[in-house]
Amino acid sequence: MVSRVGSFAFEPVGIDAPKGVSPYELRALVATGARGRTYLAFTAAGQAAAVKVYRFGIGSDPMPRAHFLRAATVARSMHCAVAAPVLGAGFTMHRLWLATAYQPGPSLADAIFQYGALPREGVRRLALALTELVGELHLVGLSGRGLVPSDVVLTADGPRVVDLGFVRVEIEGGGGEGAVSAAVPEDEIPGRYTSGASVLAQDVRDVAEILYFAATGRTLFGDPGDILRPNVGNCPQALRELIAAGLRENPANRPTLSELAAAASTAGVPASTAASWATADWLPQGALRDAQERAAVVTSIHRQHAWVAAGMLPEAELTTGSRTPGLDRGQEIEDRRPSEERLTAADLSKSLARKVWRKRPSPTERTKPTP
């Protein structure tokens, strides 16, 4: 059964779920993607976790798999509030898996697709979050991740990056120009990869593309210099110039990460202005409700399983929505299709957003902006 309150509910785990692959007990199906499925689980301490189990064949090559596990180990040592903490990773029963702290909220791709561009304050906070994350990634040697909007989740507490592209970079060798982590020699320091100026310049461009997308509600087509016009998108003026500069074709003409961060900070801004920014809405109301509903669903699922363990609730009454059995009766919808064939509205919007993002023209196909 799928119980819905508002517009959101998780899907049931399904009888074909890869149980036993990770040490986590799978409680609900969060999403289905091209590389695998993501499930909701809980740690022994009750922390919600997103467990991604990759499809057969991903990670079958020992060398890229070793790079994946090394990168995940390094990521666990990071101290960055923007990145979803990595809880564990492994290769069991010929399946690669990765567990991170679950972040309740829609992805940036989903939020833009469903609710439109972020408010000005949202773009500013996103710029601060992404520059902080990329700076930390370069410090620990995990540069060139090729971040995309679907990697970013908009929680009620702020933007969070939930996917650092371990499969995209370490397994598939992607991540953008200058990404070299997949080709690291076997005897290289675990998880530490070359991080040169070219890689940082590409990371700056990735951040600028995401900010352009968040401010305008569209992917980058044509002249990126249109962000300089005040009537285009929702963006502080200081950030407009840095976003446009970050999208320049020549890496040498792009701004530094610190310049991007400075343009988004409140340094040098009058206290009254900074205070108004801090209290302004940074998320569309629909996206905020979405994040709150997801958090409520997670709390409900955890509570229900605790009741089952205590013998207070029959296992047959478990739901994957925010309805609590016995307290409120939401509409029940039964879906008898195999879980592999089920797609939620969020899955569909994410799939479409990824297709659009992947089909965006290369820098050489666009009209060159003024350097």
C-alpha positions as a Markdown table, in Angstrom:
| # | Residue | x | y | z |
|---|---|---|---|---|
| 1 | Met | 0.0 | 0.0 | 0.0 |
| 2 | Val | 1.1 | 3.6 | -0.7 |
| 3 | Ser | -0.4 | 6.1 | 1.7 |
| 4 | Arg | -0.5 | 9.7 | 0.6 |
| 5 | Val | -0.8 | 12.9 | 2.5 |
| 6 | Gly | -0.5 | 16.0 | 0.4 |
| 7 | Ser | 1.4 | 15.1 | -2.8 |
| 8 | Phe | 4.2 | 13.0 | -1.5 |
| 9 | Ala | 4.7 | 9.3 | -0.5 |
| 10 | Phe | 7.5 | 6.9 | -0.8 |
| 11 | Glu | 7.0 | 3.6 | -2.8 |
| 12 | Pro | 7.1 | 0.3 | -1.0 |
| 13 | Val | 10.5 | -1.6 | -1.0 |
| 14 | Gly | 9.1 | -4.4 | -3.3 |
| 15 | Ile | 9.7 | -8.1 | -3.1 |
| 16 | Asp | 12.6 | -7.8 | -5.6 |
| 17 | Ala | 14.6 | -5.4 | -3.4 |
| 18 | Pro | 18.3 | -6.3 | -3.0 |
| 19 | Lys | 18.1 | -7.3 | 0.6 |
| 20 | Gly | 21.3 | -8.3 | 2.4 |
| 21 | Val | 23.5 | -6.2 | 0.1 |
| 22 | Ser | 24.2 | -3.6 | 2.7 |
| 23 | Pro | 24.0 | -3.8 | 6.5 |
| 24 | Tyr | 20.9 | -1.6 | 6.4 |
| 25 | Glu | 17.3 | -2.8 | 6.6 |
| 26 | Leu | 15.5 | -1.2 | 3.6 |
| 27 | Arg | 12.2 | 0.5 | 4.6 |
| 28 | Ala | 11.0 | 2.3 | 1.5 |
| 29 | Leu | 12.0 | 3.0 | -2.1 |
| 30 | Val | 13.1 | 6.6 | -2.6 |
| 31 | Ala | 14.0 | 6.7 | -6.3 |
| 32 | Thr | 14.8 | 4.6 | -9.3 |
| 33 | Gly | 17.5 | 5.7 | -11.7 |
| 34 | Ala | 19.6 | 4.6 | -14.6 |
| 35 | Arg | 22.4 | 3.4 | -12.3 |
| 36 | Gly | 20.3 | 1.8 | -9.6 |
| 37 | Arg | 17.8 | 2.4 | -6.8 |
| 38 | Thr | 17.9 | 4.4 | -3.7 |
| 39 | Tyr | 16.2 | 3.2 | -0.5 |
| 40 | Leu | 15.3 | 4.7 | 2.8 |
| 41 | Ala | 16.9 | 3.0 | 5.8 |
| 42 | Phe | 17.8 | 3.9 | 9.4 |
| 43 | Thr | 21.0 | 3.4 | 11.4 |
| 44 | Ala | 20.9 | 1.7 | 14.8 |
| 45 | Ala | 20.8 | 5.2 | 16.4 |
| 46 | Gly | 17.7 | 6.1 | 14.3 |
| 47 | Gln | 19.3 | 8.3 | 11.7 |
| 48 | Ala | 17.6 | 8.3 | 8.4 |
| 49 | Ala | 19.9 | 7.0 | 5.6 |
| 50 | Ala | 19.7 | 6.9 | 1.8 |
| 51 | Val | 21.1 | 3.6 | 0.6 |
| 52 | Lys | 21.9 | 3.5 | -3.1 |
| 53 | Val | 22.3 | 0.0 | -4.5 |
| 54 | Tyr | 23.8 | 0.1 | -8.0 |
| 55 | Arg | 22.8 | -2.2 | -10.8 |
| 56 | Phe | 24.7 | -5.4 | -11.6 |
| 57 | Gly | 27.9 | -4.7 | -13.6 |
| 58 | Ile | 28.6 | -1.3 | -12.1 |
| 59 | Gly | 31.8 | -1.7 | -10.1 |
| 60 | Ser | 32.6 | -5.1 | -11.5 |
| 61 | Asp | 36.1 | -3.9 | -12.5 |
| 62 | Pro | 38.3 | -4.2 | -9.4 |
| 63 | Met | 40.4 | -1.0 | -10.2 |
| 64 | Pro | 37.6 | 1.5 | -10.6 |
| 65 | Arg | 35.8 | -0.2 | -7.7 |
| 66 | Ala | 38.8 | 0.4 | -5.5 |
| 67 | His | 38.8 | 4.1 | -6.5 |
| 68 | Phe | 35.1 | 4.3 | -5.6 |
| 69 | Leu | 35.7 | 2.9 | -2.2 |
| 70 | Arg | 38.7 | 5.1 | -1.6 |
| 71 | Ala | 36.8 | 8.2 | -2.6 |
| 72 | Ala | 33.9 | 7.2 | -0.3 |
| 73 | Thr | 36.4 | 6.7 | 2.6 |
| 74 | Val | 37.9 | 10.2 | 2.1 |
| 75 | Ala | 34.4 | 11.7 | 1.8 |
| 76 | Arg | 33.6 | 10.2 | 5.2 |
| 77 | Ser | 36.4 | 12.4 | 6.7 |
| 78 | Met | 35.0 | 15.6 | 5.3 |
| 79 | His | 33.7 | 18.2 | 7.7 |
| 80 | Cys | 31.3 | 20.1 | 5.4 |
| 81 | Ala | 27.7 | 20.9 | 6.4 |
| 82 | Val | 26.7 | 21.1 | 2.7 |
| 83 | Ala | 27.6 | 17.5 | 1.8 |
| 84 | Ala | 25.3 | 14.7 | 3.0 |
| 85 | Pro | 27.6 | 12.7 | 5.3 |
| 86 | Val | 28.8 | 9.4 | 3.8 |
| 87 | Leu | 27.8 | 6.6 | 6.3 |
| 88 | Gly | 29.3 | 3.6 | 4.4 |
| 89 | Ala | 30.0 | 1.9 | 1.1 |
| 90 | Gly | 30.8 | -1.6 | 0.0 |
| 91 | Phe | 30.6 | -4.3 | -2.7 |
| 92 | Thr | 28.5 | -7.2 | -1.6 |
| 93 | Met | 26.8 | -10.0 | -3.6 |
| 94 | His | 28.3 | -8.4 | -6.8 |
| 95 | Arg | 26.4 | -5.2 | -6.0 |
| 96 | Leu | 28.0 | -1.8 | -5.2 |
| 97 | Trp | 26.3 | 0.2 | -2.6 |
| 98 | Leu | 26.7 | 3.6 | -0.9 |
| 99 | Ala | 24.9 | 5.0 | 2.2 |
| 100 | Thr | 24.6 | 8.7 | 3.0 |
| 101 | Ala | 22.5 | 10.6 | 5.5 |
| 102 | Tyr | 19.1 | 11.1 | 4.0 |
| 103 | Gln | 18.3 | 14.7 | 3.2 |
| 104 | Pro | 14.5 | 15.4 | 3.0 |
| 105 | Gly | 13.6 | 17.6 | 0.1 |
| 106 | Pro | 13.3 | 17.8 | -3.7 |
| 107 | Ser | 16.4 | 17.9 | -5.9 |
| 108 | Leu | 17.2 | 21.2 | -7.4 |
| 109 | Ala | 16.2 | 19.7 | -10.8 |
| 110 | Asp | 12.8 | 18.6 | -9.5 |
| 111 | Ala | 12.2 | 21.9 | -7.7 |
| 112 | Ile | 12.9 | 24.0 | -10.8 |
| 113 | Phe | 10.9 | 21.7 | -13.0 |
| 114 | Gln | 7.9 | 21.8 | -10.7 |
| 115 | Tyr | 8.0 | 25.3 | -9.0 |
| 116 | Gly | 10.2 | 27.5 | -11.2 |
| 117 | Ala | 13.4 | 29.5 | -10.5 |
| 118 | Leu | 14.6 | 30.0 | -7.0 |
| 119 | Pro | 14.1 | 33.4 | -5.3 |
| 120 | Arg | 17.1 | 35.8 | -5.2 |
| 121 | Glu | 18.0 | 34.7 | -1.7 |
| 122 | Gly | 17.8 | 31.1 | -2.8 |
| 123 | Val | 20.4 | 31.7 | -5.5 |
| 124 | Arg | 22.6 | 33.5 | -3.1 |
| 125 | Arg | 22.5 | 30.7 | -0.5 |
| 126 | Leu | 23.0 | 28.1 | -3.2 |
| 127 | Ala | 26.1 | 29.9 | -4.4 |
| 128 | Leu | 27.5 | 30.0 | -0.8 |
| 129 | Ala | 26.8 | 26.3 | -0.3 |
| 130 | Leu | 28.3 | 25.1 | -3.6 |
| 131 | Thr | 31.5 | 27.2 | -3.3 |
| 132 | Glu | 32.0 | 25.9 | 0.3 |
| 133 | Leu | 31.5 | 22.3 | -0.9 |
| 134 | Val | 33.8 | 22.6 | -3.9 |
| 135 | Gly | 36.5 | 24.3 | -1.8 |
| 136 | Glu | 36.3 | 21.4 | 0.7 |
| 137 | Leu | 36.4 | 18.8 | -2.1 |
| 138 | His | 39.6 | 20.3 | -3.4 |
| 139 | Leu | 41.2 | 20.3 | 0.0 |
| 140 | Val | 40.7 | 16.6 | 0.4 |
| 141 | Gly | 41.5 | 15.8 | -3.2 |
| 142 | Leu | 38.0 | 15.0 | -4.5 |
| 143 | Ser | 37.9 | 17.6 | -7.3 |
| 144 | Gly | 36.3 | 17.5 | -10.7 |
| 145 | Arg | 33.0 | 15.9 | -9.6 |
| 146 | Gly | 31.0 | 17.3 | -12.5 |
| 147 | Leu | 28.1 | 18.5 | -10.3 |
| 148 | Val | 24.7 | 18.7 | -11.8 |
| 149 | Pro | 21.3 | 20.0 | -10.4 |
| 150 | Ser | 20.1 | 16.5 | -9.6 |
| 151 | Asp | 23.0 | 16.2 | -7.1 |
| 152 | Val | 21.6 | 19.1 | -5.0 |
| 153 | Val | 18.7 | 18.6 | -2.6 |
| 154 | Leu | 16.8 | 21.6 | -1.2 |
| 155 | Thr | 16.0 | 20.9 | 2.4 |
| 156 | Ala | 14.2 | 23.2 | 4.8 |
| 157 | Asp | 17.6 | 23.9 | 6.4 |
| 158 | Gly | 19.4 | 24.8 | 3.2 |
| 159 | Pro | 20.9 | 23.2 | 0.1 |
| 160 | Arg | 22.6 | 19.9 | 0.5 |
| 161 | Val | 24.7 | 17.9 | -2.0 |
| 162 | Val | 23.7 | 14.3 | -1.8 |
| 163 | Asp | 25.7 | 12.8 | -4.7 |
| 164 | Leu | 29.4 | 13.5 | -5.1 |
| 165 | Gly | 29.5 | 11.5 | -8.4 |
| 166 | Phe | 31.5 | 8.5 | -7.1 |
| 167 | Val | 30.2 | 6.3 | -9.9 |
| 168 | Arg | 30.2 | 9.1 | -12.4 |
| 169 | Val | 33.9 | 9.9 | -11.8 |
| 170 | Glu | 35.6 | 6.8 | -10.2 |
| 171 | Ile | 33.7 | 4.1 | -12.1 |
| 172 | Glu | 32.7 | 5.8 | -15.4 |
| 173 | Gly | 35.6 | 8.2 | -15.7 |
| 174 | Gly | 33.4 | 11.2 | -16.2 |
| 175 | Gly | 33.1 | 14.5 | -14.3 |
| 176 | Gly | 34.0 | 17.1 | -16.9 |
| 177 | Glu | 37.2 | 18.4 | -18.5 |
| 178 | Gly | 40.3 | 17.9 | -16.4 |
| 179 | Ala | 38.8 | 15.2 | -14.2 |
| 180 | Val | 41.6 | 12.6 | -13.7 |
| 181 | Ser | 40.6 | 10.7 | -10.7 |
| 182 | Ala | 39.6 | 7.5 | -12.6 |
| 183 | Ala | 43.1 | 7.2 | -14.0 |
| 184 | Val | 44.9 | 7.4 | -10.7 |
| 185 | Pro | 47.7 | 4.8 | -10.3 |
| 186 | Glu | 47.0 | 1.9 | -8.0 |
| 187 | Asp | 49.7 | 3.0 | -5.5 |
| 188 | Glu | 48.3 | 6.6 | -5.3 |
| 189 | Ile | 47.4 | 7.9 | -1.8 |
| 190 | Pro | 43.9 | 6.5 | -1.2 |
| 191 | Gly | 41.2 | 8.9 | -2.4 |
| 192 | Arg | 43.6 | 11.7 | -3.2 |
| 193 | Tyr | 43.7 | 12.8 | -6.8 |
| 194 | Thr | 45.4 | 15.6 | -8.9 |
| 195 | Ser | 43.7 | 18.9 | -8.3 |
| 196 | Gly | 45.1 | 21.5 | -10.7 |
| 197 | Ala | 44.0 | 24.9 | -12.0 |
| 198 | Ser | 42.2 | 23.3 | -15.0 |
| 199 | Val | 40.1 | 21.1 | -12.7 |
| 200 | Leu | 39.2 | 24.0 | -10.4 |
| 201 | Ala | 38.3 | 26.1 | -13.4 |
| 202 | Gln | 35.9 | 23.4 | -14.6 |
| 203 | Asp | 34.4 | 23.1 | -11.1 |
| 204 | Val | 33.8 | 26.9 | -11.2 |
| 205 | Arg | 32.0 | 26.5 | -14.5 |
| 206 | Asp | 29.9 | 23.6 | -13.1 |
| 207 | Val | 28.9 | 25.8 | -10.2 |
| 208 | Ala | 28.1 | 28.8 | -12.5 |
| 209 | Glu | 25.9 | 26.5 | -14.7 |
| 210 | Ile | 23.9 | 25.3 | -11.7 |
| 211 | Leu | 23.5 | 28.9 | -10.5 |
| 212 | Tyr | 22.4 | 30.0 | -13.9 |
| 213 | Phe | 19.8 | 27.2 | -13.9 |
| 214 | Ala | 18.6 | 28.1 | -10.4 |
| 215 | Ala | 18.3 | 31.8 | -11.2 |
| 216 | Thr | 16.6 | 31.5 | -14.6 |
| 217 | Gly | 14.8 | 28.2 | -14.4 |
| 218 | Arg | 16.3 | 27.0 | -17.6 |
| 219 | Thr | 19.4 | 25.2 | -18.8 |
| 220 | Leu | 22.1 | 27.1 | -20.6 |
| 221 | Phe | 21.3 | 27.8 | -24.3 |
| 222 | Gly | 22.6 | 30.6 | -26.5 |
| 223 | Asp | 24.4 | 33.5 | -25.0 |
| 224 | Pro | 25.0 | 33.0 | -21.2 |
| 225 | Gly | 25.7 | 36.7 | -21.0 |
| 226 | Asp | 21.9 | 37.3 | -20.8 |
| 227 | Ile | 22.2 | 36.8 | -17.0 |
| 228 | Leu | 23.7 | 40.2 | -16.9 |
| 229 | Arg | 20.4 | 41.8 | -17.8 |
| 230 | Pro | 18.4 | 42.8 | -14.6 |
| 231 | Asn | 15.2 | 41.4 | -16.0 |
| 232 | Val | 16.6 | 37.9 | -16.6 |
| 233 | Gly | 16.2 | 35.5 | -13.7 |
| 234 | Asn | 16.3 | 36.1 | -9.9 |
| 235 | Cys | 19.8 | 36.9 | -8.9 |
| 236 | Pro | 21.8 | 39.5 | -6.9 |
| 237 | Gln | 23.6 | 41.9 | -9.2 |
| 238 | Ala | 27.0 | 41.1 | -7.8 |
| 239 | Leu | 26.4 | 37.4 | -8.6 |
| 240 | Arg | 25.2 | 38.1 | -12.1 |
| 241 | Glu | 28.6 | 39.3 | -13.2 |
| 242 | Leu | 30.4 | 36.3 | -11.6 |
| 243 | Ile | 28.0 | 33.7 | -13.0 |
| 244 | Ala | 28.5 | 35.2 | -16.5 |
| 245 | Ala | 32.3 | 35.2 | -16.0 |
| 246 | Gly | 32.2 | 31.6 | -14.7 |
| 247 | Leu | 30.6 | 30.5 | -18.0 |
| 248 | Arg | 33.3 | 31.9 | -20.2 |
| 249 | Glu | 34.7 | 29.3 | -22.7 |
| 250 | Asn | 38.3 | 30.1 | -21.8 |
| 251 | Pro | 39.1 | 28.6 | -18.4 |
| 252 | Ala | 41.8 | 31.3 | -17.8 |
| 253 | Asn | 39.1 | 34.0 | -17.9 |
| 254 | Arg | 36.8 | 32.5 | -15.3 |
| 255 | Pro | 36.7 | 33.8 | -11.7 |
| 256 | Thr | 38.2 | 32.0 | -8.8 |
| 257 | Leu | 36.1 | 30.1 | -6.3 |
| 258 | Ser | 36.8 | 32.7 | -3.6 |
| 259 | Glu | 35.5 | 35.5 | -5.9 |
| 260 | Leu | 32.3 | 33.6 | -6.5 |
| 261 | Ala | 31.9 | 33.1 | -2.7 |
| 262 | Ala | 32.7 | 36.7 | -2.0 |
| 263 | Ala | 30.0 | 37.9 | -4.4 |
| 264 | Ala | 27.4 | 35.8 | -2.5 |
| 265 | Ser | 28.5 | 36.8 | 1.0 |
| 266 | Thr | 27.3 | 39.5 | 3.2 |
| 267 | Ala | 30.7 | 41.0 | 3.7 |
| 268 | Gly | 30.6 | 44.8 | 3.2 |
| 269 | Val | 26.8 | 44.7 | 3.1 |
| 270 | Pro | 24.9 | 47.1 | 5.5 |
| 271 | Ala | 23.7 | 45.2 | 8.5 |
| 272 | Ser | 20.0 | 46.1 | 7.7 |
| 273 | Thr | 20.4 | 44.7 | 4.2 |
| 274 | Ala | 22.1 | 41.5 | 5.5 |
| 275 | Ala | 19.3 | 41.1 | 8.0 |
| 276 | Ser | 16.6 | 41.4 | 5.3 |
| 277 | Trp | 18.4 | 38.7 | 3.3 |
| 278 | Ala | 18.5 | 36.4 | 6.2 |
| 279 | Thr | 14.7 | 36.6 | 6.7 |
| 280 | Ala | 13.7 | 36.5 | 3.1 |
| 281 | Asp | 12.1 | 33.4 | 1.6 |
| 282 | Trp | 14.8 | 31.4 | -0.2 |
| 283 | Leu | 12.6 | 28.5 | -1.4 |
| 284 | Pro | 9.4 | 28.5 | -3.5 |
| 285 | Gln | 6.5 | 27.6 | -1.1 |
| 286 | Gly | 5.8 | 24.4 | -3.0 |
| 287 | Ala | 9.4 | 23.2 | -2.6 |
| 288 | Leu | 9.3 | 24.1 | 1.1 |
| 289 | Arg | 6.1 | 22.1 | 1.6 |
| 290 | Asp | 7.7 | 19.2 | -0.3 |
| 291 | Ala | 10.7 | 19.2 | 2.0 |
| 292 | Gln | 8.5 | 19.3 | 5.1 |
| 293 | Glu | 6.3 | 16.5 | 3.8 |
| 294 | Arg | 9.3 | 14.2 | 3.1 |
| 295 | Ala | 10.6 | 14.9 | 6.6 |
| 296 | Ala | 7.2 | 14.0 | 8.1 |
| 297 | Val | 7.1 | 10.8 | 6.0 |
| 298 | Val | 10.5 | 9.7 | 7.3 |
| 299 | Thr | 9.5 | 10.4 | 10.9 |
| 300 | Ser | 6.3 | 8.4 | 10.4 |
| 301 | Ile | 8.1 | 5.4 | 8.8 |
| 302 | His | 10.7 | 5.3 | 11.6 |
| 303 | Arg | 8.0 | 5.5 | 14.3 |
| 304 | Gln | 5.9 | 2.7 | 12.7 |
| 305 | His | 8.8 | 0.3 | 12.5 |
| 306 | Ala | 9.6 | 1.0 | 16.2 |
| 307 | Trp | 5.9 | 0.2 | 17.0 |
| 308 | Val | 6.2 | -3.0 | 15.0 |
| 309 | Ala | 9.3 | -4.0 | 16.9 |
| 310 | Ala | 7.6 | -3.3 | 20.2 |
| 311 | Gly | 4.5 | -5.4 | 19.2 |
| 312 | Met | 2.3 | -2.3 | 19.2 |
| 313 | Leu | 1.5 | -2.4 | 15.5 |
| 314 | Pro | 0.8 | -5.3 | 13.1 |
| 315 | Glu | 3.4 | -5.4 | 10.3 |
| 316 | Ala | 0.6 | -5.6 | 7.8 |
| 317 | Glu | -0.4 | -2.0 | 8.7 |
| 318 | Leu | 3.0 | -0.5 | 7.8 |
| 319 | Thr | 2.8 | 2.3 | 5.3 |
| 320 | Thr | 5.4 | 4.3 | 3.3 |
| 321 | Gly | 3.4 | 7.6 | 3.5 |
| 322 | Ser | 3.1 | 10.2 | 6.3 |
| 323 | Arg | -0.2 | 8.7 | 7.5 |
| 324 | Thr | 0.2 | 7.2 | 11.0 |
| 325 | Pro | -2.0 | 4.1 | 11.4 |
| 326 | Gly | -4.8 | 4.7 | 13.9 |
| 327 | Leu | -4.3 | 8.5 | 14.0 |
| 328 | Asp | -5.4 | 9.7 | 10.6 |
| 329 | Arg | -6.7 | 8.0 | 7.6 |
| 330 | Gly | -5.3 | 9.3 | 4.3 |
| 331 | Gln | -6.3 | 8.1 | 0.9 |
| 332 | Glu | -4.9 | 4.7 | 0.2 |
| 333 | Ile | -3.8 | 3.9 | -3.3 |
| 334 | Glu | -2.7 | 0.3 | -4.2 |
| 335 | Asp | -0.2 | -0.1 | -7.1 |
| 336 | Arg | 0.1 | -3.7 | -8.2 |
| 337 | Arg | 2.8 | -3.1 | -10.8 |
| 338 | Pro | 6.3 | -4.6 | -10.1 |
| 339 | Ser | 8.4 | -2.1 | -8.3 |
| 340 | Glu | 10.8 | -1.9 | -11.3 |
| 341 | Glu | 8.0 | -0.4 | -13.4 |
| 342 | Arg | 6.8 | 2.1 | -10.8 |
| 343 | Leu | 7.7 | 5.7 | -11.3 |
| 344 | Thr | 6.6 | 8.5 | -9.1 |
| 345 | Ala | 6.0 | 12.1 | -10.4 |
| 346 | Ala | 9.3 | 13.0 | -8.8 |
| 347 | Asp | 11.1 | 10.2 | -10.7 |
| 348 | Leu | 9.5 | 11.4 | -14.0 |
| 349 | Ser | 10.5 | 15.0 | -13.5 |
| 350 | Lys | 14.0 | 14.1 | -12.4 |
| 351 | Ser | 14.4 | 11.9 | -15.5 |
| 352 | Leu | 13.2 | 14.7 | -17.8 |
| 353 | Ala | 15.4 | 17.2 | -16.1 |
| 354 | Arg | 18.5 | 15.0 | -16.5 |
| 355 | Lys | 17.7 | 14.4 | -20.2 |
| 356 | Val | 17.5 | 18.2 | -20.8 |
| 357 | Trp | 20.7 | 18.8 | -18.8 |
| 358 | Arg | 22.6 | 16.2 | -20.7 |
| 359 | Lys | 21.4 | 17.6 | -24.1 |
| 360 | Arg | 22.6 | 21.1 | -23.4 |
| 361 | Pro | 25.0 | 22.4 | -26.0 |
| 362 | Ser | 28.7 | 22.3 | -25.5 |
| 363 | Pro | 30.6 | 25.6 | -25.0 |
| 364 | Thr | 31.7 | 25.5 | -28.7 |
| 365 | Glu | 28.1 | 25.2 | -29.9 |
| 366 | Arg | 27.0 | 28.3 | -28.1 |
| 367 | Thr | 27.5 | 31.9 | -29.0 |
| 368 | Lys | 30.8 | 32.9 | -27.5 |
| 369 | Pro | 30.2 | 35.5 | -24.7 |
| 370 | Thr | 32.4 | 38.6 | -24.4 |
| 371 | Pro | 35.6 | 37.7 | -22.4 |
